[in-house]
Amino acid sequence: MPKSKVTAKYQVTIPKDVRDETGVEAGELLTIEAVSKAEIRIRRFPKVADPLSVLVGSRSSRRGVPIEELEEKAEGR
């Protein structure tokens, strides 16, 4: 089992074996939680090919707003 030491700044290096097996990359966001006093769980956020489609949705809205209505509201501000 690979080991890693906690630095003075409380940083931990993920061993190469684990990085290779999981495919974790530099800059990736991970969550860290205490399971017990003896166990810490590290999880990665799932990678999304098109994050905008997750935020906005892949289907277009059925409710359309006419451009004239948008212009009127914008001018009224």
VMD Tcl script that draws the C-alpha trace (Angstrom):
set ca {
  {0.00 0.00 0.00}
  {1.53 3.36 -1.03}
  {2.24 5.89 1.73}
  {2.42 9.67 1.74}
  {3.59 12.13 4.39}
  {1.67 15.25 5.45}
  {3.84 18.35 4.96}
  {4.16 21.31 7.35}
  {1.48 23.04 5.23}
  {-0.82 19.98 5.60}
  {-0.39 18.99 1.95}
  {-0.34 15.38 0.82}
  {1.06 13.98 -2.44}
  {-1.03 11.31 -4.14}
  {1.38 8.45 -4.93}
  {2.08 7.73 -8.61}
  {0.57 4.22 -8.43}
  {-2.74 5.69 -7.25}
  {-2.64 8.54 -9.81}
  {-2.02 6.05 -12.61}
  {-4.76 3.70 -11.44}
  {-7.40 6.42 -10.97}
  {-6.33 8.81 -13.72}
  {-6.43 11.79 -11.35}
  {-4.75 14.86 -12.89}
  {-3.17 18.04 -11.57}
  {-5.73 20.79 -10.98}
  {-8.60 18.36 -10.47}
  {-11.03 19.17 -7.66}
  {-11.31 16.58 -4.88}
  {-13.45 16.35 -1.75}
  {-11.91 15.27 1.53}
  {-13.95 14.09 4.51}
  {-13.24 12.47 7.86}
  {-14.91 9.08 8.10}
  {-13.49 8.36 11.56}
  {-10.40 9.33 13.55}
  {-8.45 6.66 11.65}
  {-9.91 7.08 8.14}
  {-10.04 9.95 5.64}
  {-11.97 9.64 2.37}
  {-10.88 11.46 -0.78}
  {-13.30 11.58 -3.70}
  {-13.09 13.20 -7.08}
  {-15.77 15.16 -8.85}
  {-16.94 13.42 -12.02}
  {-15.52 14.84 -15.23}
  {-18.13 16.29 -17.55}
  {-17.47 16.54 -21.30}
  {-19.75 19.55 -21.77}
  {-20.28 21.35 -18.43}
  {-22.45 24.06 -20.01}
  {-25.05 21.50 -21.08}
  {-25.21 20.27 -17.48}
  {-25.79 23.80 -16.16}
  {-28.14 25.03 -18.87}
  {-29.64 21.77 -20.07}
  {-29.49 20.07 -23.41}
  {-33.10 20.76 -24.47}
  {-34.25 24.15 -25.57}
  {-36.96 25.88 -23.62}
  {-40.51 25.57 -24.93}
  {-41.34 29.03 -23.63}
  {-39.93 31.51 -26.08}
  {-39.74 35.22 -25.39}
  {-40.23 37.53 -28.38}
  {-37.28 39.83 -29.05}
  {-39.59 42.86 -28.93}
  {-40.58 42.03 -25.36}
  {-36.93 41.71 -24.35}
  {-36.08 45.05 -25.98}
  {-39.00 46.80 -24.21}
  {-37.91 45.45 -20.84}
  {-34.29 46.43 -21.48}
  {-35.28 49.99 -22.49}
  {-37.50 50.32 -19.44}
  {-34.56 49.98 -17.06}
}
mol new
graphics top color blue
foreach p $ca { graphics top sphere $p radius 0.5 }
foreach p [lrange $ca 0 end-1] q [lrange $ca 1 end] { graphics top cylinder $p $q radius 0.2 }
display resetview
